[in-house]
């Protein structure tokens, strides 16, 4: 442990500066305007893996953005850990809400991060957390403490649904063969209380289009005589929940697994302050499905949310029109056993059925993925818990996340191995939002904890 701490302390500034340089590259996979930046980032990741000590590093081309693969095989008889992460980031919009430019990283002290936090798009999700693994690997190589084989698979399309990763995994079973998959793309309860994510929600993401007249119309001449697509869309969206915030799509809950009273009681042991939660979000109250508390609503229950809605005139001043079209993007977070493709079909059928006369409706599926649950009695979970316990001084608490990492279920299906989610971010890190950040403490603590996972995984595998 002293060897680990000493190496981190000696290289702390370099570790931070290297991450800052990586964060300067605007690798926004959702926007074609940044395509060269995404490719440049893949090259930067390749160089970092080579410098860290991988024997083999390659840029694997796909029909979209490339996957960076690297490996260090020291003995085929030893266990192999496959590290997954992603180098692409969410769009930075709305830019005006950032307190510093999203691709000009700065370290600022906050109440939660008195040692400072790196503010930049991708700082926590997932460049910072991915890069912890590169630096932890470097540490083990430089201190001659790497106890097993390691492979890296870092992709550039996670934020747009990992559209080409499935094909890559299906075609590279032997290359990706492993004993456990390690991912840091989740969070923990606090800097004093680590946690291990044991469950992820699935996802179905769709875009809807409501069309009325064949062109925008004068709202005085035509108002009240033709269907207004924006009004209609708002009414249709409102019908997707009842008065108890229960989703009204027929069949939506048919495969939802209800947790037992005992399981819900275990979840409730995680420290949580509703008042602090509301204060952090400037809310006077919370909202959600009746019969469940906040930490259950955002983890073990499925949801449906509008992520964006538009149509008509939204420029400066007034333009009195009835829009020809209205649009919305809608995501449904799903729990294990709910199949995302089946849910997409149920949504489509229901949404079309509630459309009134006078409009036509289209539903365009974007992407999705299945939920995932990992057992806490696995060797991987036990190794992660021992690692967290050693660096934080307290055992980790198993938690279920409200987020989605669709490829985790794919990995188990194709590679037949379990995934361990060792996240070091915090809920307050504003991922996907303006002013995303990642604590300096968290970044360095990840580099300190990850080598111990390797150590204990090898020991427990004997």
N, C-alpha and C positions, 0 to 999 in steps of 0.2 A: 504493500500500500504506500509506503514512504517513497518507493521508486516512482510510482505513478504521480504522486503529489509533487515530487521534486521536478520531474520532467515538465509537468504542466506549468509550474511556477516559473521555470526557466524560459519557457516558450510562450507564455501567456500573451504577450503583445503581438507576437507573430501570428498566433492562432486567430486573434481578433482581426488583425490587419488582412489576413488571407480571406477571412469570411467577408469582410467589408468589400474587398475587391470583387468577390463573386457576386455580392448583392448589387453592385453597381450595374451589372449587365441586366437589362430589362427583358428577361426571358418569358414574355407573356404569350403563352401558347394559343390563347383564344383569339388573338388578333394577328392577322397575316402581316400587318405592318412591322411586327417585331420578329419575323421569321428568321432573319439573319442573326439577331441577338440570341434567339433560342439555340441555333446551331453553334454560335460562338460559345455559349455556356456549356454545351456538351463537350466541346474541345477543352474548355477550362477544367471541367471535371475529370476528363481523361488525363490531363497533365498532372492534376493533383493526386490521382491514384498511382500514377507512375512514380512520382516523387515520394509518395508515402511508402512504396515498397512492393507493389504488385509486380509479379513476374510477367503477366500477360494483361494488357489493357487494349480494348478495341472499341471502335465506334461501330455499332451494329445498325445498319440502315433499315428503315421500315418504310411503309407507304406514307408515313407522317414524319415526325421528328425522331432522331436516332436514340437508341438505347446505348448507354455506356456500360460495358461489361469489363470487369477486372477480376483477377484471382491471384491468390498466393497459396499454392498447394505444397505443404511441407512433408506430409506423410499420408498416403492413401488409407492407411489403417486408422487414422485419427478422425474424429468427427469433423464435419464441414458445416460452417455457418454461412448462410446466404443473407446478405444485407440488401434490403430494397429501400430505395428512396426516389425522390423526383427533383429535378432541377428547374422545372417550369413553375411559373407563379401566376397568381390571379391578376386580372387587370387592376390598375391602381385607382380607377375612378371611384368616387368623385375627387379629383385632384385638389379642389379648393378646400377640402376638409383636412388635408394633411398639414401638420404644423411644420414639417420640413419635407423637401422633395422626396418622393417615394424611392427614387433610385440614386439618391445621394445620402448614403447611410451616415447616421450620426449616433453617438452614444450620449444618452441623457439619463440623469438620475430621476427616479420616480418614487412614490411612497412605497410601492410594492417592490421596486428594484433599487434599493439604496446604493448598490454597487454599480448601477447603471444598466441601461438596456439599449440594444441596437435597434434604432427605428429605421425600417426600410421594408418595402414589399418583398416578401419571401423570407424575412428574417427568422420567423418561427416555422412557417409553412412553405417550403420544407427545407430551404437551403441551409439554414442554421442547424436544424436537427440532422439532416443528411450529412453535413460536413463534420459533425461531431464524430461520426463513425469513421470518416477518413482520417481524422486526427487521432482517434483512439487506436486505429490500426497502425498509424505511423509511430505512435508511442510504444506499442508492443514490439514493432520491428526494431526500433532504435534501442530499446532496453532489453532486447532478446527474450521477451516474455510471451510471444505469440504461442498459445498452447495447442492450436489446431489449424485446420485449413479455413480459408475465408474466401468467399466470392462476393462480388458487388454487382448489382443490377440497378442502375440509376436511369430512370426514364424521363422523357420530356413532354408527356401528354397526360399526366395525372389530372391536371385541372380541367381537361376537356374530355374526361371519361376513359383515359387509357385505351384509346380506340385500336391501337395496333399491338398492345402488349400481349393480348390473348394469343394472337398468331405467333408471336415470338416465343412465348412460353410453350405453346403446343409443339413447336418445331425444334425446341432445344432442351428436351427432357434430360439428356445426358450432361450437357453443359451446365445445367442449373441444378443438378442432383445435389441434395443437401440433407442434413439431419434436423435442421431447424431454420426458420426464416426469422430474421430480426428486423423490425421496422421502428423508426422513431418519427411518427407523423401524428402523434396524439399528445395529450397533456397529462398533468398530474394535479392532485388536489391543491397543493401549495408547496412553497419552498421548504416548509418544515415537515410536511406529510406527503411522501411519495405515494403513488398509486400505479397499478398496472391495469391497462384496459383489457378486459376479458370479453367484451362484446361490442360489435359495431352494427349500426343500422344499415340496411340496404337503401337503394335509391332508385326512384323512377322520375325522370325529368322530361317534361313535355312543353311544347309551345302551342298555344291555341290561337286561332284566327277567326274572327267573326266578321262577316261581310254583309252589308245591307245594300244600299243603292250602288249603281255602277260608277258613281263619282261623288266627291264631296258636294254637299248641297247647301244652299242658303237656308239658315235656320229659321228665318222669318217666313219665307215662302213655303218651306216644306216641313217645318217643325210641327209635330203633332199629327202629321199625315203619313209619315213613313217611319219604319223602325230605326232607331238610333243605335248603331252597333256598340257604341261605348256604354250607353245605358243598359243595353241587353247583356253585354259581357259582365258588367258589374253585378247585375241581378243573378246571372248564372253562377258567378263565383260565390256570391252570398249563399246560394243554395247548397254549396258543397259541405257546409257544416250546419248542425242543428243548434238549438239553444244551449246544449250542454257541450258544445265544441266537439261533438262526435261527428266523424266524417260520414256523409250520407250515401256514399257510393255503394250500391248493392253488392254484397260479397266481399267487401274490402277487409272485413275483420275475420273472415271465415277461418283463416289459418294462423291467426295471431295466437301465440302461446301465452297464456296467462301465468304469471309467476305466482308461486305459492306465498302464503302469508309469511312463512319462514324466510324465503328468499328476499322478500320486500323488507323484512326486518333487518336482514344483514346489510342490505343497501343503505338503510337508514342510519347505520353506524358511522358512515362517512361524515365528517364535520361539514356542516352547512348552515349558513345564516341567511334566512330569507330577507331580513332587513338590509344586510350588506349587499345582497344580490340586487335588490331593488335600487339601493343607493348607487351602486356602480353603473346602473343603466339609466338612472334618473327616471325611475318609474314610481308611480304611487300605488301600483298593484300589479300582480302577475295575472296571467290568463292561461287557460288550457283546458284539457279534457276533464270533465267532472269526475270525481272519484279518485284522482291521483294527485300526488304532490309534485312540486316542481322538478325534483331530481328523477322522478319516474316519468313525467311527461316528456322530458328531453333525452330519455335513454331507452326505456323499455316499451314505450308506446309509439305507434306509427303516427305520422303527422302529414298534413297537406298545407303548403304555403305558397302564396303568390310571390315570386321573386322579382317580377317586373311587369308593368302594365303601361300601354301607350296607345295613342291614336289621336286623330284630329290635330288641332293647332295648339302647340305648346310654346310658341315663340313669344317674344315681347309684345305687349299690347294686346289688342283684341282682334279676333277674326271669327265672325259668327257663322260657323259652319256645322253641319251634321256630317261627321266623317263617314267615308265609305267603308272603312275598316277599323277594327280594334284588335289589339293583340295582348297576350299575356304569356309569361313564362311561369310554369308551375312545377314545383318539386314535391315529391312525396318521399319522406323518410320511412323506411320499412323495417320491421323487426324480423329476426330469424324465422324461417318457415314461409314468409311471404315471398313469392316469386315475383321479381320486378317486371318481367315480361307479361305475366298474368295480370298484375295490377295495372300496367299500362293499358292493356286491353279493356279491363273493367272500367277504368277512367274514361277511355275513349267512347265506349258504348254509352255510359251514363251521361257524359257531357253532351254528346250528340242528341240524346233523348230529351234533354231539358231545354233544348233550343226552341224558341217560339217561331211561329210563322213570320215570314218577312226577312229572315236572315239565313245565311248558310254558314256552316261551321266546319273548320278543318282542325284536326289534332295531329301535330307532328312530333313523334317521339324523338328525343335527342340521345340520351344515353341512360344507363342504369347499372345496377349491380346488386348482388345478394348480400344479406346480412351475415354476420359471423359470430360464433361464440367459441372461445378456447377454454379448455378445462384447467382448473387451478391445481390439479394434482399431476400435471405433466412435468417432466424434467425441465423443460424450458421455463415454465412459470416459476418453479422452485429456484432455478438458477438466478432468474431476474430478481426474485424477492430477496435472496441472500445478498446479491450485489447492492440493491437499494438499501438494505438493512445496514450493510457495512459503511456505506458512504453517508447516509442520512442519520443513522443511529436509531431508526425506528423501522419496523416492518412496513412494507407496502400494503395498501388496501386494494382489493380487487374491485373495479368499477366497470360499468357499461357506459360506452360513449354514445352520444347522440349523433356523432358524425358518421361518415361513410368512407370506407376505403374498399371499393368494389373488388379490387384485384385480390384481396385476402382470401375470399372464398374460391376464386379461380386458382390460386396457388395450391390450396389443399386438394382441389379436384384434380389438377394436372400433375403436381409434384408430390402429392401424398405426404406432405409434411405440415406440421403445425406452425403457426405464426405467433411470435411474442411481440407485443406492442409496448415498447419501452419509451414512452413519451416524457419530455422534459419541459414542455410548454405549460402555460397557465391559461385559464379561461379569459383572463384580462389582457391577453397579448394581442387582441384585435386582429386575428387572422381573417382574411377576406375583407377587411374593413380598412378605412383610412387609419394611419398611424399604427400599423402593425409593428410589433416589436418583439424582441427576444432577450431575456435577461442575460447579462454577462455571467452571473452566478449559474444560471441554468445551462448555458452553453458549456462552461468549464466543468460543471458537475456531471454533465453527460459524458464528456471525455474521460472523466475520472471513473464513472460507474461502468461504462461499457466493457472495459478490459476485465472487470471482475465477473461480468456475465460469462465471458469466454472461459475464464478460469473455473467457475463453478459448473458451467455446463459440461466441460470435459470431465471434471471430477465426478459429477453425478451420472455421467454416461458410462463410467467404468463398471 
